[in-house]
Amino acid sequence: MNSTQLHSEATNELYEMLSPELRAELARSERSMIVPKGTALIQQGVLPEHLVIVNSGKVAVTLNCARRSASLDYSGAGKVFGMRAMVSGELPEINVTSLAPCSITTVPRDAFLVLLKSNPEIYFAVAKVLSTDLKIADRILRDNSRRFPGGNRSRPSKTV
């Protein structure tokens, strides 16, 4: 990862709901950088050390399945990753990988959690981010259920 100071006032789904004071507080601990294509930003089964905010570029969101990796979505500027794992302490179930060089901002887990505990109003922004993630998951499930009528994806149903 190429470390550069690129802090910008770019809008993202977390910061857009926070007061200027809370954004400034987070900015004190954030780090901006350019990452090359193929950089793993979030890894399935690995607790992230940072929230990852995509400032520019495109990332792939994938899920490891039994036989291969399934592409779930593509995201760009403004998307925040690692929030569920950060707040719940559960390991992520997805992989997030840069598809091209991306500008990202990271916020250390410890700094975010300290700010969250001392400013409970941040929970509204957290809820919005998690709600957006649920909406995306719902869309993916609905799209896949249309492609695989009857829910059986592994083999055709037997007829008698």
N, C-alpha and C positions, 0 to 999 in steps of 0.2 A: 504494500500500500504506500502510495506517495503522500506524505503528509504536507499539507499546505494550509495556511490560514485563509479560508474562503468564507468566513462567516458572512451570511447575508440575511436579509430580512425576508427570505423566501417563506411563503405561506406553506404550512403543512397541516395535516388533519389534527395534530395535537395542539400546536401553537395557536391556531386560529381561534380556539376557544379560551385561551388563557389571557389574563390581564398583562399589560406591558411590564409590570413589575415581576410577575412570575416568569415571563419570557426572558427578561434580563437576568433573573436568577439562574435559569437553566443555561443561558448563554455563557455564564462564567465557567461552567464545567464542560461545555461541549467542545468538540474538536471536529473540524472540517477537513476533508481530504478528497483526493481523486483516487479511485480504485480502478485497476485495469479490468478488462473483459475477463470473465471466468472467476472473479473473486467470490468466495463463499461469504455472504454477509450474515446469514443465519443458517445453522446446521441442525437438522433433525436430531433430537436426542442429546443436544449439547446446550446447557444453560447459557444464554448470551450474557456477556459481560457489559454490553451496551445496548441501548435503544439505537436503532438505525433509522435515520431519516434520509430518504432519497430526495436530493435537491434537483438533480438533472440526470438524464440517462434512463435506461430501461433495465428492469430486473425480471427474472423468471421465478415464479413460485412453483415449486414442485413437491411431490410427495413420493417417498420411496414405497413401492408396492412389492408384492411377492416376487414378480418376475422382472420388473423394470420400474423406472421412474415415471410418474404420471405428471404431466404439465397441468397445473391448476389455473394459472393466471399469469398475466404480465402486468407489471405496475411501473409507474414512472414518478415524476416529480410530485412531492407532497405526501407520499405514502410513508407510514411509520411501521417498522417491523420490530418484533420482540416484546411488544407490550404485554400480551397475555402471559408469556413466560416470566416477564419481569414482575408483574403484579401477583400472579398465582404461585410462582416458584416451580411450576410444572415445566417439564422439558418441551421444547417446540416439536411439533409434529410435521413441520414443513422445512424445506430448504429454500433459501433465497440467494440467487446467484446473479451477478451482473452480466448482462448480455453484451455490453459495450462499456467503454470507460464511463464511470458514473461519478458525479459529485455527491458525496454523502456527508452527513453530520452524525456524529455519535455522541450519546450522552451516557456517561458511566452509570451502571445499575445502582451503585451505592448513592451517588449524588441524586439520582432521580427519586429513589425510595425515601431518602431523608427529606427532600422537598415535598414529596407526596404526603408523608406523615405529618409534616408541620403545616401543610396547606391543603386541608381536605377538599377545598373547592376544585382542586385538580381532578378529583374523581369524576366530575361531569365530563371533562375532556377525555379521560380514560374510557369512560362508558361510551362516548361517541366513537372513539377509535375501534373499540371492541365490537360495537354494534355494526359498524361498517364492515368489519371482517366477517361477522355473521351473515350479513346481507350478501357478501361475495360468495361465501360458502353455500348459502341457500340457492343462489343463481347457478352455481356449478352443479349442485345436486339436481336441480330441476332440468338443466340442459342435458346432463348425463342420463336422467331417467327417460327423456324423450328419445335418446339414441338407443337405449336398451329397454324396449317395452317388456313388461313383466318382471323386470329387475334381475333377470338371469344373464350375467355377462360372460360366464365361463364356457358355457356350451349351449347348443340349442335344446329346447325342451323336447322330451320324448313324446311321440304320439303313439297311441295304442290302436 
